């Protein structure tokens, strides 16, 4: 009932973790029931250690969470040394998430992850707004997307997922560029750049100033972009943005997503993916449907 496909990957569920929300080691899967999570998408890893942005790094908003973590991690060498054995033991697909600040850094990550059986796919994070001053050098022009994706494509036969940014004027040209360069799926999308101000101190609430907004507030934006990308490309789309219940997930599927990443909701409720999976089974059973049957079935209104 929940089974879906993302390219060559057959998944038992359309529910995935969103990168940055379930860590590097898979320990958080202990909160979930077997068969509810389709794939574990890991936190971004970079070639060298990153200390992240100055604190404070998190601030709540009325309908979401603003973060400025800055891709903090210990670098790929330590990541593999400390976590590879545990990830190999997991009985579900694991998707490595690769970050970088140059084409060669992305290439280095794919060379590190590509030969390892622990990883069923590699997600290229081209879209984090909390590094390099939010400039998004690899997610703001089709030419840059083409350069990094094609360079990585030449290094591995593993499925390559490309995580795109919502912080652009039009996302479809970037999606088309990633597809043409060899992406197997597109993750749509990352956090929306935002600002919270401490007016008494006349300072931003976050140490780095701007941050990335996630949670319910961004869901309509992500939904719109999922629809636009699904209409533009032939490869699968993975939704990421504010889903917290079965109804949210079903909306994303109808809009064109083959799978849906759950992120911010898990901070408040670590077992929410299993709750959502149970809700999905009830909703789909009541309608006599399977999740895969809903993908891309949105009927668009005729022009007035």
PyMOL commands that set and color helices and strands:
alter all, ss='L'
color gray80, all
select helices_A, chain A and resi 27-31+76-88+103-114+132-134+142-153+172-181+216-232+246-255+265-268+272-287+291-294
alter helices_A, ss='H'
color red, helices_A
select strands_A, chain A and resi 4-6+9-11+15-17+39-41+58-61+64-67+93-98+121-125+159-164+185-188+192-194+197-198+203-204+211-214+236-240+259-262
alter strands_A, ss='S'
color yellow, strands_A
deselect
rebuild
show_as cartoon
